[in-house]
Amino acid sequence: MLGGPRSPDAGLDPGAAAAAATAAILRDTLDGRHRGVVVDSPPGAGKSTLVVRAARELAAAGRRLMVVAQTNAQVDDLVLRLHEAEPELRVGRLHSSDADAFDPALAELDSVALSAKAADLAGLPVVLSTAAKWAHVQGAEPWEHAIVDEAYQMRSDALLAVAGLFERALFVGDPGQLDPFSVVGAEQWAGLSYDPSASAVATLLAHNPGLPQHRLPVSWRLPASAAPLVSAAFYPYTPFRSGTGPGERRLSFGAASDGSGPDRVLDEAAESGWGLLELPARHTPRTDPEAVAAVAAVVRRALDRGTAAVSERAPQPVPVTADRIAVGTAHRDQAAAVRAALAGLGVTGVTVDTANRLQGREYDLTVVLHPLSGRPDATAFHLETGRLCVLASRHRHACVVVARAGIAELLDDHPSTEPVQLGVAVRFPDGWEANHAVLAHLSEHRVPWTP
């Protein structure tokens, strides 16, 4: 099941493969004749690093550049990364008029100009802002280049709103992540080339099929234990590999296991990179109290046992502190329940959030409440491929999944019945198939537990 097509870069070492891909992308971006370049990036493949490098090279070539990201946090992160890479590069941060429109740390950087008016920043080599803010810029002379970050999370109507501001663009994003969010139904546009709910990349390629398309072939986040599963389950036609080999990353514990389910699944995850803590089959409320308590117990025991990590970054064991652990859920009320359970155990500093808000983030250890755990049905929301992909791809060392037994049977009882719409590209793999692939792998690392 996890074989999949062989990457054309398989003969190169990871560093060489990544360097070759980056060189080709920059060549098409700086010297190509096309108005757009598309780059697919798997989880942790250095997407932000590519954006920063491309921005620096375009600025060095004298090309006026605007950078479009989807959230203020993404924009601020890119500004900080640009400053760290090239402190002398003059950068503009275009922001809204809100009081907390940008990270206060940006005001301390001499090379960064801050303004709510695009005209104040027009003379700078690089200007960054959100797609929503760029959409309100009018009367400005078009920028020679644009870089659109997280392009797969940008709706096509948002791209249309800013397309007149630039002449050429580099689109960078992860096709395996969650689809763009829309608060209204868009069925009436399904299959049309101008569907406003489609991603910016999908609409771009529908109208410009000849644009150069590249991919980053190496994930520097996912360990060797995770990249084959995530690649085969979510990226079957654009495979990637880990930047590290087997055994280069290890988790260890300062205290021995007490024999409980949480300790046994942590031992399994430390050994293999994956662990499934399986509770007895049962239909439960969405905020299943036993599952929530199990998630909190795994986190508490990981901290109590003094988890430490060895990696290519740190050959000596480094403590896995609370800020290096994340809990992922499908729903906000589940995240709130986990936070309350952790607070009850005296745990603070652990990130607990939904898949939507965990996108782009990275941790040493993740604990995931399976989206289908305890459910009587398998809805389109819970089967969405990108949701499971995000939850399964945030970790550098290990991922523990907490779930009720019976998910495989639930999937078989609820095969995908979404209507087939003419003109709409079928997403492969769909959520049903991806869930089965991940579950089959997790079953090899199953730790049954009755609390």
Secondary structure, DSSP 8 states (H G I E B T S, - for coil): -------TTTTS-HHHHHHHHHHHHHHHHHH-SSSEEEEE--TTS-HHHHHHHHHHHHHHTT--EEEEESSHHHHHHHHHHHHHH-TTS-EEEE--SSTTSS-GGGGG-TTEEEES-HHHHTTSSEEEEEHHHHTT--S---EEEEEEETGGGSBHHHHHHHGGGEEEEEEEE-TTS-----SS--GGGTT-TT-TTSBHHHHHHHH-TTS-EEE--EESSS-TTTHHHHHHHH-TTS--EESS-TTSSEEE-SS---SSHHHHHHHHHHHHSEEEEEE------TT-HHHHHHHHHHHHHHHHTT-EEE-SS-SS-EE--GGGEEEEESSHHHHHHHHHHHHHTT--S-EEEEHHHHTT--EEEEEEE-TTTT-SS--HHHH-HHHHHHHTSSEEEEEEEEEETTHHHHHHHS-------TT----SS-HHHHHHHHHHHHGGGEEE---
